[in-house]
Amino acid sequence: MNKREIGNQGEIMAASFLEENGIQILERNYRNRFGEIDIVGRDGNILLFIEVKYRKDESFGYPLEAVGYFKQQKIRKMARHYLNEKHFHAHTVRFDCIGIIGNDIEWVKGAFY
């Protein structure tokens, strides 16, 4: 499997996990000129932008460590574009991260602002 296929499997696991926890998935792999948002979801009246990082083990580091400052800035920019494109102007927004190691899933709500 290539990196994209492995990442896609992690996103499928994350989407299922989120749905099991009451999150409505609006989009997966939303792309715009700034990049890609793994999952866009809704938790009640809160719009979620969710970054998913998958590792088969910890030999390449903890997955959530890969969501640093510059990645966060990129996700914020993509989220602003999404909100304008979809005409979501008065919604509360939250940025979450999901880290997966093997089959273990960690969901960090409000991982950054």
Gaussian input, Z-matrix of N, CA and C with variables (Angstrom, degrees):
# hf/3-21g

backbone

0 1
 N
 C     1     B1
 C     2     B2     1     A1
 N     3     B3     2     A2     1     D1
 C     4     B4     3     A3     2     D2
 C     5     B5     4     A4     3     D3
 N     6     B6     5     A5     4     D4
 C     7     B7     6     A6     5     D5
 C     8     B8     7     A7     6     D6
 N     9     B9     8     A8     7     D7
 C    10    B10     9     A9     8     D8
 C    11    B11    10    A10     9     D9
 N    12    B12    11    A11    10    D10
 C    13    B13    12    A12    11    D11
 C    14    B14    13    A13    12    D12
 N    15    B15    14    A14    13    D13
 C    16    B16    15    A15    14    D14
 C    17    B17    16    A16    15    D15
 N    18    B18    17    A17    16    D16
 C    19    B19    18    A18    17    D17
 C    20    B20    19    A19    18    D18
 N    21    B21    20    A20    19    D19
 C    22    B22    21    A21    20    D20
 C    23    B23    22    A22    21    D21
 N    24    B24    23    A23    22    D22
 C    25    B25    24    A24    23    D23
 C    26    B26    25    A25    24    D24
 N    27    B27    26    A26    25    D25
 C    28    B28    27    A27    26    D26
 C    29    B29    28    A28    27    D27
 N    30    B30    29    A29    28    D28
 C    31    B31    30    A30    29    D29
 C    32    B32    31    A31    30    D30
 N    33    B33    32    A32    31    D31
 C    34    B34    33    A33    32    D32
 C    35    B35    34    A34    33    D33
 N    36    B36    35    A35    34    D34
 C    37    B37    36    A36    35    D35
 C    38    B38    37    A37    36    D36
 N    39    B39    38    A38    37    D37
 C    40    B40    39    A39    38    D38
 C    41    B41    40    A40    39    D39
 N    42    B42    41    A41    40    D40
 C    43    B43    42    A42    41    D41
 C    44    B44    43    A43    42    D42
 N    45    B45    44    A44    43    D43
 C    46    B46    45    A45    44    D44
 C    47    B47    46    A46    45    D45
 N    48    B48    47    A47    46    D46
 C    49    B49    48    A48    47    D47
 C    50    B50    49    A49    48    D48
 N    51    B51    50    A50    49    D49
 C    52    B52    51    A51    50    D50
 C    53    B53    52    A52    51    D51
 N    54    B54    53    A53    52    D52
 C    55    B55    54    A54    53    D53
 C    56    B56    55    A55    54    D54
 N    57    B57    56    A56    55    D55
 C    58    B58    57    A57    56    D56
 C    59    B59    58    A58    57    D57
 N    60    B60    59    A59    58    D58
 C    61    B61    60    A60    59    D59
 C    62    B62    61    A61    60    D60
 N    63    B63    62    A62    61    D61
 C    64    B64    63    A63    62    D62
 C    65    B65    64    A64    63    D63
 N    66    B66    65    A65    64    D64
 C    67    B67    66    A66    65    D65
 C    68    B68    67    A67    66    D66
 N    69    B69    68    A68    67    D67
 C    70    B70    69    A69    68    D68
 C    71    B71    70    A70    69    D69
 N    72    B72    71    A71    70    D70
 C    73    B73    72    A72    71    D71
 C    74    B74    73    A73    72    D72
 N    75    B75    74    A74    73    D73
 C    76    B76    75    A75    74    D74
 C    77    B77    76    A76    75    D75
 N    78    B78    77    A77    76    D76
 C    79    B79    78    A78    77    D77
 C    80    B80    79    A79    78    D78
 N    81    B81    80    A80    79    D79
 C    82    B82    81    A81    80    D80
 C    83    B83    82    A82    81    D81
 N    84    B84    83    A83    82    D82
 C    85    B85    84    A84    83    D83
 C    86    B86    85    A85    84    D84
 N    87    B87    86    A86    85    D85
 C    88    B88    87    A87    86    D86
 C    89    B89    88    A88    87    D87
 N    90    B90    89    A89    88    D88
 C    91    B91    90    A90    89    D89
 C    92    B92    91    A91    90    D90
 N    93    B93    92    A92    91    D91
 C    94    B94    93    A93    92    D92
 C    95    B95    94    A94    93    D93
 N    96    B96    95    A95    94    D94
 C    97    B97    96    A96    95    D95
 C    98    B98    97    A97    96    D96
 N    99    B99    98    A98    97    D97
 C   100   B100    99    A99    98    D98
 C   101   B101   100   A100    99    D99
 N   102   B102   101   A101   100   D100
 C   103   B103   102   A102   101   D101
 C   104   B104   103   A103   102   D102
 N   105   B105   104   A104   103   D103
 C   106   B106   105   A105   104   D104
 C   107   B107   106   A106   105   D105
 N   108   B108   107   A107   106   D106
 C   109   B109   108   A108   107   D107
 C   110   B110   109   A109   108   D108
 N   111   B111   110   A110   109   D109
 C   112   B112   111   A111   110   D110
 C   113   B113   112   A112   111   D111
 N   114   B114   113   A113   112   D112
 C   115   B115   114   A114   113   D113
 C   116   B116   115   A115   114   D114
 N   117   B117   116   A116   115   D115
 C   118   B118   117   A117   116   D116
 C   119   B119   118   A118   117   D117
 N   120   B120   119   A119   118   D118
 C   121   B121   120   A120   119   D119
 C   122   B122   121   A121   120   D120
 N   123   B123   122   A122   121   D121
 C   124   B124   123   A123   122   D122
 C   125   B125   124   A124   123   D123
 N   126   B126   125   A125   124   D124
 C   127   B127   126   A126   125   D125
 C   128   B128   127   A127   126   D126
 N   129   B129   128   A128   127   D127
 C   130   B130   129   A129   128   D128
 C   131   B131   130   A130   129   D129
 N   132   B132   131   A131   130   D130
 C   133   B133   132   A132   131   D131
 C   134   B134   133   A133   132   D132
 N   135   B135   134   A134   133   D133
 C   136   B136   135   A135   134   D134
 C   137   B137   136   A136   135   D135
 N   138   B138   137   A137   136   D136
 C   139   B139   138   A138   137   D137
 C   140   B140   139   A139   138   D138
 N   141   B141   140   A140   139   D139
 C   142   B142   141   A141   140   D140
 C   143   B143   142   A142   141   D141
 N   144   B144   143   A143   142   D142
 C   145   B145   144   A144   143   D143
 C   146   B146   145   A145   144   D144
 N   147   B147   146   A146   145   D145
 C   148   B148   147   A147   146   D146
 C   149   B149   148   A148   147   D147
 N   150   B150   149   A149   148   D148
 C   151   B151   150   A150   149   D149
 C   152   B152   151   A151   150   D150
 N   153   B153   152   A152   151   D151
 C   154   B154   153   A153   152   D152
 C   155   B155   154   A154   153   D153
 N   156   B156   155   A155   154   D154
 C   157   B157   156   A156   155   D155
 C   158   B158   157   A157   156   D156
 N   159   B159   158   A158   157   D157
 C   160   B160   159   A159   158   D158
 C   161   B161   160   A160   159   D159
 N   162   B162   161   A161   160   D160
 C   163   B163   162   A162   161   D161
 C   164   B164   163   A163   162   D162
 N   165   B165   164   A164   163   D163
 C   166   B166   165   A165   164   D164
 C   167   B167   166   A166   165   D165
 N   168   B168   167   A167   166   D166
 C   169   B169   168   A168   167   D167
 C   170   B170   169   A169   168   D168
 N   171   B171   170   A170   169   D169
 C   172   B172   171   A171   170   D170
 C   173   B173   172   A172   171   D171
 N   174   B174   173   A173   172   D172
 C   175   B175   174   A174   173   D173
 C   176   B176   175   A175   174   D174
 N   177   B177   176   A176   175   D175
 C   178   B178   177   A177   176   D176
 C   179   B179   178   A178   177   D177
 N   180   B180   179   A179   178   D178
 C   181   B181   180   A180   179   D179
 C   182   B182   181   A181   180   D180
 N   183   B183   182   A182   181   D181
 C   184   B184   183   A183   182   D182
 C   185   B185   184   A184   183   D183
 N   186   B186   185   A185   184   D184
 C   187   B187   186   A186   185   D185
 C   188   B188   187   A187   186   D186
 N   189   B189   188   A188   187   D187
 C   190   B190   189   A189   188   D188
 C   191   B191   190   A190   189   D189
 N   192   B192   191   A191   190   D190
 C   193   B193   192   A192   191   D191
 C   194   B194   193   A193   192   D192
 N   195   B195   194   A194   193   D193
 C   196   B196   195   A195   194   D194
 C   197   B197   196   A196   195   D195
 N   198   B198   197   A197   196   D196
 C   199   B199   198   A198   197   D197
 C   200   B200   199   A199   198   D198
 N   201   B201   200   A200   199   D199
 C   202   B202   201   A201   200   D200
 C   203   B203   202   A202   201   D201
 N   204   B204   203   A203   202   D202
 C   205   B205   204   A204   203   D203
 C   206   B206   205   A205   204   D204
 N   207   B207   206   A206   205   D205
 C   208   B208   207   A207   206   D206
 C   209   B209   208   A208   207   D207
 N   210   B210   209   A209   208   D208
 C   211   B211   210   A210   209   D209
 C   212   B212   211   A211   210   D210
 N   213   B213   212   A212   211   D211
 C   214   B214   213   A213   212   D212
 C   215   B215   214   A214   213   D213
 N   216   B216   215   A215   214   D214
 C   217   B217   216   A216   215   D215
 C   218   B218   217   A217   216   D216
 N   219   B219   218   A218   217   D217
 C   220   B220   219   A219   218   D218
 C   221   B221   220   A220   219   D219
 N   222   B222   221   A221   220   D220
 C   223   B223   222   A222   221   D221
 C   224   B224   223   A223   222   D222
 N   225   B225   224   A224   223   D223
 C   226   B226   225   A225   224   D224
 C   227   B227   226   A226   225   D225
 N   228   B228   227   A227   226   D226
 C   229   B229   228   A228   227   D227
 C   230   B230   229   A229   228   D228
 N   231   B231   230   A230   229   D229
 C   232   B232   231   A231   230   D230
 C   233   B233   232   A232   231   D231
 N   234   B234   233   A233   232   D232
 C   235   B235   234   A234   233   D233
 C   236   B236   235   A235   234   D234
 N   237   B237   236   A236   235   D235
 C   238   B238   237   A237   236   D236
 C   239   B239   238   A238   237   D237
 N   240   B240   239   A239   238   D238
 C   241   B241   240   A240   239   D239
 C   242   B242   241   A241   240   D240
 N   243   B243   242   A242   241   D241
 C   244   B244   243   A243   242   D242
 C   245   B245   244   A244   243   D243
 N   246   B246   245   A245   244   D244
 C   247   B247   246   A246   245   D245
 C   248   B248   247   A247   246   D246
 N   249   B249   248   A248   247   D247
 C   250   B250   249   A249   248   D248
 C   251   B251   250   A250   249   D249
 N   252   B252   251   A251   250   D250
 C   253   B253   252   A252   251   D251
 C   254   B254   253   A253   252   D252
 N   255   B255   254   A254   253   D253
 C   256   B256   255   A255   254   D254
 C   257   B257   256   A256   255   D255
 N   258   B258   257   A257   256   D256
 C   259   B259   258   A258   257   D257
 C   260   B260   259   A259   258   D258
 N   261   B261   260   A260   259   D259
 C   262   B262   261   A261   260   D260
 C   263   B263   262   A262   261   D261
 N   264   B264   263   A263   262   D262
 C   265   B265   264   A264   263   D263
 C   266   B266   265   A265   264   D264
 N   267   B267   266   A266   265   D265
 C   268   B268   267   A267   266   D266
 C   269   B269   268   A268   267   D267
 N   270   B270   269   A269   268   D268
 C   271   B271   270   A270   269   D269
 C   272   B272   271   A271   270   D270
 N   273   B273   272   A272   271   D271
 C   274   B274   273   A273   272   D272
 C   275   B275   274   A274   273   D273
 N   276   B276   275   A275   274   D274
 C   277   B277   276   A276   275   D275
 C   278   B278   277   A277   276   D276
 N   279   B279   278   A278   277   D277
 C   280   B280   279   A279   278   D278
 C   281   B281   280   A280   279   D279
 N   282   B282   281   A281   280   D280
 C   283   B283   282   A282   281   D281
 C   284   B284   283   A283   282   D282
 N   285   B285   284   A284   283   D283
 C   286   B286   285   A285   284   D284
 C   287   B287   286   A286   285   D285
 N   288   B288   287   A287   286   D286
 C   289   B289   288   A288   287   D287
 C   290   B290   289   A289   288   D288
 N   291   B291   290   A290   289   D289
 C   292   B292   291   A291   290   D290
 C   293   B293   292   A292   291   D291
 N   294   B294   293   A293   292   D292
 C   295   B295   294   A294   293   D293
 C   296   B296   295   A295   294   D294
 N   297   B297   296   A296   295   D295
 C   298   B298   297   A297   296   D296
 C   299   B299   298   A298   297   D297
 N   300   B300   299   A299   298   D298
 C   301   B301   300   A300   299   D299
 C   302   B302   301   A301   300   D300
 N   303   B303   302   A302   301   D301
 C   304   B304   303   A303   302   D302
 C   305   B305   304   A304   303   D303
 N   306   B306   305   A305   304   D304
 C   307   B307   306   A306   305   D305
 C   308   B308   307   A307   306   D306
 N   309   B309   308   A308   307   D307
 C   310   B310   309   A309   308   D308
 C   311   B311   310   A310   309   D309
 N   312   B312   311   A311   310   D310
 C   313   B313   312   A312   311   D311
 C   314   B314   313   A313   312   D312
 N   315   B315   314   A314   313   D313
 C   316   B316   315   A315   314   D314
 C   317   B317   316   A316   315   D315
 N   318   B318   317   A317   316   D316
 C   319   B319   318   A318   317   D317
 C   320   B320   319   A319   318   D318
 N   321   B321   320   A320   319   D319
 C   322   B322   321   A321   320   D320
 C   323   B323   322   A322   321   D321
 N   324   B324   323   A323   322   D322
 C   325   B325   324   A324   323   D323
 C   326   B326   325   A325   324   D324
 N   327   B327   326   A326   325   D325
 C   328   B328   327   A327   326   D326
 C   329   B329   328   A328   327   D327
 N   330   B330   329   A329   328   D328
 C   331   B331   330   A330   329   D329
 C   332   B332   331   A331   330   D330
 N   333   B333   332   A332   331   D331
 C   334   B334   333   A333   332   D332
 C   335   B335   334   A334   333   D333
 N   336   B336   335   A335   334   D334
 C   337   B337   336   A336   335   D335
 C   338   B338   337   A337   336   D336

   B1=1.4450
   B2=1.5296
   B3=1.3335
   B4=1.4600
   B5=1.5342
   B6=1.3366
   B7=1.4732
   B8=1.5239
   B9=1.3223
   B10=1.4727
   B11=1.5216
   B12=1.3314
   B13=1.4663
   B14=1.5276
   B15=1.3180
   B16=1.4714
   B17=1.5272
   B18=1.3426
   B19=1.4634
   B20=1.5160
   B21=1.3294
   B22=1.4608
   B23=1.5283
   B24=1.3169
   B25=1.4716
   B26=1.5265
   B27=1.3297
   B28=1.4643
   B29=1.5191
   B30=1.3290
   B31=1.4649
   B32=1.5279
   B33=1.3258
   B34=1.4732
   B35=1.5260
   B36=1.3464
   B37=1.4679
   B38=1.5250
   B39=1.3311
   B40=1.4635
   B41=1.5219
   B42=1.3288
   B43=1.4661
   B44=1.5266
   B45=1.3254
   B46=1.4737
   B47=1.5216
   B48=1.3283
   B49=1.4609
   B50=1.5270
   B51=1.3313
   B52=1.4643
   B53=1.5180
   B54=1.3240
   B55=1.4681
   B56=1.5250
   B57=1.3310
   B58=1.4602
   B59=1.5300
   B60=1.3271
   B61=1.4596
   B62=1.5255
   B63=1.3310
   B64=1.4538
   B65=1.5094
   B66=1.3198
   B67=1.4687
   B68=1.5258
   B69=1.3244
   B70=1.4679
   B71=1.5288
   B72=1.3227
   B73=1.4609
   B74=1.5254
   B75=1.3255
   B76=1.4633
   B77=1.5286
   B78=1.3318
   B79=1.4656
   B80=1.5161
   B81=1.3288
   B82=1.4661
   B83=1.5191
   B84=1.3026
   B85=1.4679
   B86=1.5248
   B87=1.3340
   B88=1.4599
   B89=1.5302
   B90=1.3210
   B91=1.4612
   B92=1.5196
   B93=1.3236
   B94=1.4476
   B95=1.5265
   B96=1.3153
   B97=1.4593
   B98=1.5257
   B99=1.3280
   B100=1.4534
   B101=1.5287
   B102=1.3360
   B103=1.4587
   B104=1.5146
   B105=1.3275
   B106=1.4651
   B107=1.5233
   B108=1.3273
   B109=1.4579
   B110=1.5255
   B111=1.3282
   B112=1.4616
   B113=1.5199
   B114=1.3270
   B115=1.4623
   B116=1.5267
   B117=1.3219
   B118=1.4645
   B119=1.5184
   B120=1.3111
   B121=1.4600
   B122=1.5120
   B123=1.3191
   B124=1.4618
   B125=1.5224
   B126=1.3324
   B127=1.4573
   B128=1.5248
   B129=1.3388
   B130=1.4621
   B131=1.5118
   B132=1.3391
   B133=1.4604
   B134=1.5327
   B135=1.3257
   B136=1.4679
   B137=1.5264
   B138=1.3207
   B139=1.4550
   B140=1.5238
   B141=1.3226
   B142=1.4575
   B143=1.5190
   B144=1.3149
   B145=1.4532
   B146=1.5211
   B147=1.3302
   B148=1.4617
   B149=1.5259
   B150=1.3281
   B151=1.4574
   B152=1.5212
   B153=1.3302
   B154=1.4565
   B155=1.5225
   B156=1.3260
   B157=1.4560
   B158=1.5252
   B159=1.3199
   B160=1.4668
   B161=1.5218
   B162=1.3163
   B163=1.4683
   B164=1.5266
   B165=1.3134
   B166=1.4734
   B167=1.5273
   B168=1.3399
   B169=1.4603
   B170=1.5289
   B171=1.3192
   B172=1.4651
   B173=1.5302
   B174=1.3222
   B175=1.4639
   B176=1.5296
   B177=1.3260
   B178=1.4669
   B179=1.5232
   B180=1.3207
   B181=1.4522
   B182=1.5158
   B183=1.3063
   B184=1.4542
   B185=1.5345
   B186=1.3189
   B187=1.4666
   B188=1.5299
   B189=1.3168
   B190=1.4602
   B191=1.5307
   B192=1.3282
   B193=1.4620
   B194=1.5308
   B195=1.3198
   B196=1.4650
   B197=1.5254
   B198=1.3373
   B199=1.4678
   B200=1.5302
   B201=1.3185
   B202=1.4611
   B203=1.5211
   B204=1.3071
   B205=1.4645
   B206=1.5310
   B207=1.3294
   B208=1.4659
   B209=1.5245
   B210=1.3199
   B211=1.4705
   B212=1.5319
   B213=1.3198
   B214=1.4563
   B215=1.5272
   B216=1.3264
   B217=1.4572
   B218=1.5319
   B219=1.3072
   B220=1.4669
   B221=1.5305
   B222=1.3203
   B223=1.4689
   B224=1.5273
   B225=1.3248
   B226=1.4760
   B227=1.5282
   B228=1.3253
   B229=1.4638
   B230=1.5293
   B231=1.3131
   B232=1.4650
   B233=1.5255
   B234=1.3316
   B235=1.4680
   B236=1.5256
   B237=1.3416
   B238=1.4665
   B239=1.5309
   B240=1.3178
   B241=1.4653
   B242=1.5330
   B243=1.3180
   B244=1.4678
   B245=1.5290
   B246=1.3313
   B247=1.4653
   B248=1.5307
   B249=1.3150
   B250=1.4652
   B251=1.5210
   B252=1.3173
   B253=1.4627
   B254=1.5248
   B255=1.3209
   B256=1.4726
   B257=1.5269
   B258=1.3305
   B259=1.4661
   B260=1.5313
   B261=1.3323
   B262=1.4593
   B263=1.5277
   B264=1.3217
   B265=1.4618
   B266=1.5247
   B267=1.3002
   B268=1.4646
   B269=1.5221
   B270=1.3110
   B271=1.4609
   B272=1.5266
   B273=1.3109
   B274=1.4538
   B275=1.5163
   B276=1.3270
   B277=1.4626
   B278=1.5181
   B279=1.3457
   B280=1.4650
   B281=1.5255
   B282=1.3260
   B283=1.4544
   B284=1.5223
   B285=1.3247
   B286=1.4594
   B287=1.5240
   B288=1.3211
   B289=1.4622
   B290=1.5196
   B291=1.3012
   B292=1.4560
   B293=1.5216
   B294=1.3211
   B295=1.4571
   B296=1.5157
   B297=1.3215
   B298=1.4617
   B299=1.5216
   B300=1.3209
   B301=1.4589
   B302=1.5171
   B303=1.3378
   B304=1.4626
   B305=1.5111
   B306=1.3289
   B307=1.4648
   B308=1.5280
   B309=1.3292
   B310=1.4682
   B311=1.5258
   B312=1.3267
   B313=1.4510
   B314=1.5286
   B315=1.3416
   B316=1.4568
   B317=1.5156
   B318=1.3158
   B319=1.4696
   B320=1.5228
   B321=1.3211
   B322=1.4555
   B323=1.5334
   B324=1.3270
   B325=1.4569
   B326=1.5201
   B327=1.3221
   B328=1.4677
   B329=1.5120
   B330=1.3221
   B331=1.4628
   B332=1.5298
   B333=1.3212
   B334=1.4649
   B335=1.5292
   B336=1.3272
   B337=1.4693
   B338=1.5001
   A1=110.72
   A2=116.43
   A3=119.43
   A4=109.95
   A5=116.22
   A6=121.03
   A7=111.97
   A8=116.68
   A9=120.38
   A10=110.63
   A11=117.35
   A12=120.99
   A13=111.15
   A14=115.89
   A15=120.19
   A16=109.99
   A17=116.09
   A18=119.95
   A19=111.89
   A20=116.40
   A21=120.87
   A22=110.73
   A23=117.24
   A24=120.33
   A25=110.41
   A26=116.70
   A27=120.42
   A28=111.55
   A29=116.84
   A30=120.62
   A31=111.54
   A32=116.77
   A33=120.54
   A34=109.55
   A35=116.63
   A36=120.53
   A37=110.44
   A38=116.19
   A39=120.77
   A40=111.20
   A41=117.52
   A42=121.16
   A43=110.77
   A44=117.22
   A45=120.63
   A46=110.77
   A47=116.05
   A48=121.63
   A49=110.70
   A50=116.41
   A51=120.51
   A52=111.37
   A53=117.60
   A54=120.96
   A55=110.94
   A56=116.68
   A57=120.56
   A58=111.52
   A59=116.02
   A60=121.86
   A61=112.66
   A62=116.78
   A63=121.96
   A64=117.15
   A65=117.83
   A66=121.12
   A67=109.09
   A68=115.20
   A69=120.78
   A70=107.58
   A71=116.88
   A72=121.37
   A73=108.20
   A74=116.33
   A75=121.37
   A76=111.09
   A77=115.95
   A78=120.49
   A79=109.80
   A80=114.26
   A81=121.40
   A82=107.22
   A83=115.89
   A84=122.58
   A85=112.55
   A86=115.44
   A87=120.37
   A88=108.20
   A89=116.06
   A90=121.01
   A91=110.70
   A92=114.49
   A93=121.29
   A94=107.12
   A95=117.48
   A96=119.76
   A97=113.36
   A98=117.99
   A99=121.33
   A100=112.89
   A101=117.78
   A102=120.61
   A103=111.72
   A104=115.59
   A105=121.22
   A106=110.59
   A107=114.90
   A108=121.62
   A109=105.81
   A110=116.99
   A111=120.77
   A112=112.01
   A113=117.14
   A114=121.06
   A115=109.60
   A116=115.46
   A117=121.65
   A118=105.48
   A119=116.83
   A120=120.64
   A121=111.82
   A122=113.96
   A123=120.46
   A124=108.03
   A125=114.34
   A126=122.64
   A127=105.65
   A128=117.06
   A129=120.91
   A130=108.85
   A131=116.67
   A132=119.59
   A133=112.21
   A134=116.98
   A135=121.89
   A136=108.92
   A137=115.89
   A138=121.84
   A139=108.01
   A140=117.27
   A141=122.56
   A142=111.42
   A143=115.55
   A144=122.54
   A145=105.59
   A146=115.89
   A147=120.25
   A148=110.87
   A149=115.26
   A150=122.69
   A151=107.83
   A152=116.26
   A153=122.14
   A154=109.03
   A155=116.35
   A156=121.78
   A157=108.36
   A158=115.31
   A159=121.83
   A160=109.74
   A161=115.98
   A162=123.19
   A163=107.10
   A164=116.71
   A165=118.20
   A166=110.58
   A167=116.09
   A168=121.50
   A169=107.47
   A170=117.22
   A171=120.45
   A172=113.67
   A173=118.00
   A174=119.90
   A175=112.85
   A176=118.36
   A177=121.39
   A178=111.46
   A179=116.68
   A180=121.41
   A181=112.44
   A182=114.20
   A183=122.86
   A184=108.21
   A185=118.95
   A186=120.69
   A187=114.90
   A188=117.99
   A189=119.41
   A190=112.83
   A191=116.99
   A192=120.07
   A193=111.13
   A194=117.29
   A195=122.02
   A196=112.68
   A197=117.28
   A198=120.72
   A199=107.82
   A200=114.35
   A201=121.02
   A202=112.25
   A203=114.88
   A204=122.62
   A205=112.53
   A206=117.71
   A207=120.34
   A208=111.25
   A209=117.51
   A210=120.78
   A211=109.43
   A212=117.59
   A213=121.43
   A214=110.81
   A215=117.28
   A216=121.14
   A217=110.91
   A218=116.01
   A219=121.55
   A220=110.57
   A221=117.17
   A222=121.46
   A223=110.16
   A224=117.37
   A225=120.40
   A226=111.12
   A227=116.17
   A228=120.90
   A229=110.29
   A230=117.12
   A231=120.84
   A232=110.46
   A233=116.57
   A234=120.95
   A235=110.80
   A236=117.54
   A237=120.28
   A238=110.93
   A239=115.87
   A240=120.42
   A241=109.79
   A242=117.01
   A243=121.70
   A244=110.60
   A245=116.17
   A246=120.83
   A247=111.29
   A248=116.78
   A249=120.11
   A250=111.82
   A251=115.99
   A252=120.60
   A253=112.01
   A254=116.90
   A255=122.41
   A256=112.52
   A257=116.80
   A258=122.84
   A259=112.74
   A260=116.31
   A261=122.57
   A262=106.29
   A263=117.37
   A264=118.23
   A265=113.55
   A266=119.15
   A267=120.70
   A268=111.67
   A269=117.44
   A270=120.40
   A271=111.61
   A272=115.02
   A273=121.38
   A274=106.85
   A275=116.29
   A276=122.20
   A277=108.93
   A278=114.94
   A279=119.75
   A280=108.21
   A281=115.75
   A282=121.96
   A283=108.58
   A284=116.00
   A285=122.21
   A286=110.09
   A287=115.68
   A288=121.77
   A289=108.72
   A290=114.93
   A291=121.10
   A292=107.30
   A293=115.67
   A294=122.37
   A295=108.86
   A296=116.01
   A297=121.05
   A298=108.58
   A299=115.59
   A300=122.23
   A301=106.14
   A302=115.94
   A303=119.99
   A304=109.33
   A305=116.90
   A306=121.94
   A307=112.88
   A308=116.79
   A309=121.50
   A310=109.70
   A311=116.27
   A312=122.37
   A313=109.99
   A314=115.19
   A315=121.14
   A316=108.39
   A317=116.31
   A318=123.25
   A319=107.84
   A320=116.88
   A321=121.93
   A322=107.38
   A323=115.09
   A324=120.82
   A325=108.98
   A326=116.40
   A327=119.53
   A328=111.96
   A329=116.24
   A330=120.98
   A331=112.63
   A332=115.92
   A333=121.12
   A334=107.69
   A335=115.28
   A336=120.97
   A337=111.63
   D1=140.86
   D2=176.57
   D3=-87.21
   D4=174.59
   D5=-176.20
   D6=-60.18
   D7=-39.57
   D8=-178.58
   D9=-64.04
   D10=-42.78
   D11=179.18
   D12=-64.99
   D13=-40.75
   D14=178.54
   D15=-65.15
   D16=-44.54
   D17=177.73
   D18=-61.62
   D19=-38.87
   D20=178.96
   D21=-63.76
   D22=-39.30
   D23=176.86
   D24=-61.82
   D25=-41.88
   D26=177.18
   D27=-62.22
   D28=-39.59
   D29=179.18
   D30=-67.94
   D31=-35.68
   D32=176.33
   D33=-64.53
   D34=-44.42
   D35=177.54
   D36=-60.31
   D37=-44.69
   D38=-178.52
   D39=-64.45
   D40=-43.59
   D41=-179.94
   D42=-61.81
   D43=-43.51
   D44=177.80
   D45=-62.40
   D46=-44.46
   D47=178.42
   D48=-58.82
   D49=-46.15
   D50=-179.59
   D51=-63.29
   D52=-43.81
   D53=178.92
   D54=-62.02
   D55=-39.71
   D56=177.27
   D57=-63.50
   D58=-23.36
   D59=179.86
   D60=-102.35
   D61=21.53
   D62=171.27
   D63=84.96
   D64=11.11
   D65=179.71
   D66=-90.40
   D67=132.78
   D68=174.85
   D69=-88.51
   D70=121.96
   D71=178.41
   D72=-83.43
   D73=121.26
   D74=178.60
   D75=-92.52
   D76=-41.26
   D77=-179.70
   D78=-153.53
   D79=151.03
   D80=171.16
   D81=-121.87
   D82=141.42
   D83=177.85
   D84=55.18
   D85=47.89
   D86=175.79
   D87=-69.07
   D88=126.22
   D89=-178.77
   D90=-117.58
   D91=142.11
   D92=169.15
   D93=-142.69
   D94=-173.27
   D95=-174.66
   D96=-66.02
   D97=-14.08
   D98=-179.57
   D99=-91.89
   D100=-15.85
   D101=-179.25
   D102=145.64
   D103=-141.98
   D104=-174.88
   D105=-137.25
   D106=140.66
   D107=171.24
   D108=-107.53
   D109=126.10
   D110=-174.75
   D111=-60.95
   D112=-52.98
   D113=-177.28
   D114=-139.88
   D115=133.48
   D116=170.14
   D117=-113.38
   D118=126.79
   D119=-177.01
   D120=-139.11
   D121=179.54
   D122=179.39
   D123=-135.14
   D124=131.50
   D125=175.13
   D126=-119.93
   D127=92.36
   D128=-173.55
   D129=66.74
   D130=-119.50
   D131=179.17
   D132=-101.10
   D133=14.26
   D134=179.34
   D135=-101.80
   D136=128.53
   D137=176.67
   D138=-89.68
   D139=128.34
   D140=-175.66
   D141=-109.81
   D142=134.64
   D143=170.34
   D144=-114.23
   D145=117.16
   D146=-168.27
   D147=-121.14
   D148=124.57
   D149=175.42
   D150=-98.31
   D151=131.87
   D152=-178.29
   D153=-114.63
   D154=130.07
   D155=175.62
   D156=-126.17
   D157=127.88
   D158=-176.99
   D159=-118.46
   D160=138.75
   D161=171.53
   D162=-137.10
   D163=140.11
   D164=177.35
   D165=-72.69
   D166=-27.71
   D167=174.66
   D168=-156.31
   D169=-176.22
   D170=-175.61
   D171=-91.27
   D172=10.86
   D173=-177.05
   D174=-64.40
   D175=-24.51
   D176=176.92
   D177=-106.06
   D178=19.87
   D179=177.42
   D180=98.49
   D181=169.86
   D182=-179.72
   D183=-75.17
   D184=131.51
   D185=-171.90
   D186=-58.26
   D187=-38.54
   D188=-176.15
   D189=-72.24
   D190=-15.28
   D191=175.81
   D192=-66.20
   D193=-19.24
   D194=-178.30
   D195=-79.37
   D196=-3.58
   D197=178.87
   D198=-103.50
   D199=73.45
   D200=-178.09
   D201=-86.57
   D202=-169.95
   D203=-174.86
   D204=-55.64
   D205=-49.05
   D206=-175.51
   D207=-68.19
   D208=-37.04
   D209=176.33
   D210=-65.01
   D211=-41.23
   D212=177.91
   D213=-61.70
   D214=-43.07
   D215=178.24
   D216=-60.64
   D217=-41.77
   D218=179.60
   D219=-63.84
   D220=-42.82
   D221=179.64
   D222=-65.47
   D223=-40.80
   D224=177.04
   D225=-59.29
   D226=-44.18
   D227=-179.43
   D228=-64.28
   D229=-43.16
   D230=178.42
   D231=-64.31
   D232=-38.92
   D233=179.65
   D234=-63.54
   D235=-43.37
   D236=177.49
   D237=-59.14
   D238=-42.21
   D239=178.58
   D240=-63.81
   D241=-43.73
   D242=178.89
   D243=-59.04
   D244=-47.81
   D245=-178.76
   D246=-59.58
   D247=-41.83
   D248=178.21
   D249=-68.44
   D250=-44.05
   D251=-178.57
   D252=-62.68
   D253=-40.14
   D254=-176.11
   D255=-93.45
   D256=0.72
   D257=178.40
   D258=60.84
   D259=38.62
   D260=172.11
   D261=-94.97
   D262=100.37
   D263=-175.26
   D264=-110.77
   D265=-26.50
   D266=-174.95
   D267=-112.78
   D268=27.12
   D269=-177.52
   D270=-96.90
   D271=146.97
   D272=169.70
   D273=-76.86
   D274=137.79
   D275=-176.88
   D276=-119.63
   D277=143.07
   D278=175.18
   D279=-135.52
   D280=140.95
   D281=177.45
   D282=-106.39
   D283=114.67
   D284=-179.49
   D285=-112.78
   D286=159.59
   D287=173.08
   D288=-130.19
   D289=144.63
   D290=173.62
   D291=-122.56
   D292=124.11
   D293=175.72
   D294=-108.88
   D295=130.80
   D296=-179.39
   D297=-124.18
   D298=126.61
   D299=172.17
   D300=-121.01
   D301=112.52
   D302=-174.88
   D303=62.99
   D304=-113.71
   D305=177.67
   D306=-109.84
   D307=4.26
   D308=-179.92
   D309=-89.11
   D310=127.16
   D311=-176.76
   D312=-115.16
   D313=130.48
   D314=173.99
   D315=-120.29
   D316=125.55
   D317=-177.84
   D318=-110.17
   D319=117.51
   D320=178.02
   D321=-106.60
   D322=106.46
   D323=178.05
   D324=-79.53
   D325=136.85
   D326=-178.85
   D327=61.77
   D328=43.46
   D329=-176.37
   D330=-62.54
   D331=-30.51
   D332=175.79
   D333=-155.99
   D334=168.92
   D335=-176.97
   D336=-125.10

